């Protein structure tokens, strides 16, 4: 009975750790989308590091940690790094519980016009990806979204 209780306690701890990682990755994803929405014009950048990377700069399999190192790659921005000049902290030191703040990347995908007219409105599409660990640092979650901004 003690072994069963100990196993259930470990499973509950792992589930909590994974849930924290998922929530952290979601926060990073929404923060990246807010960066795009708050920019006065469609943000385009080239080179590295890039706040918004051109299409093809980031690896296709950004979820593969052997192809993209979220800790050292300069294209991976830290969640809340410049939220109105005040850093937002989701780590254990701030009482939230993540081992480290989430990271996110933004990649420009394409511009799609509403019709064939040269003066038509268009939507710029971006691929936003976010990475987070849980409280222990052993849970790893990566989420992605496609964000469209009409200009």
PyMOL commands that set and color helices and strands:
alter all, ss='L'
color gray80, all
select helices_A, chain A and resi 2-38+92-94
alter helices_A, ss='H'
color red, helices_A
select strands_A, chain A and resi 77-78+103-113+122-133+140-150
alter strands_A, ss='S'
color yellow, strands_A
deselect
rebuild
show_as cartoon
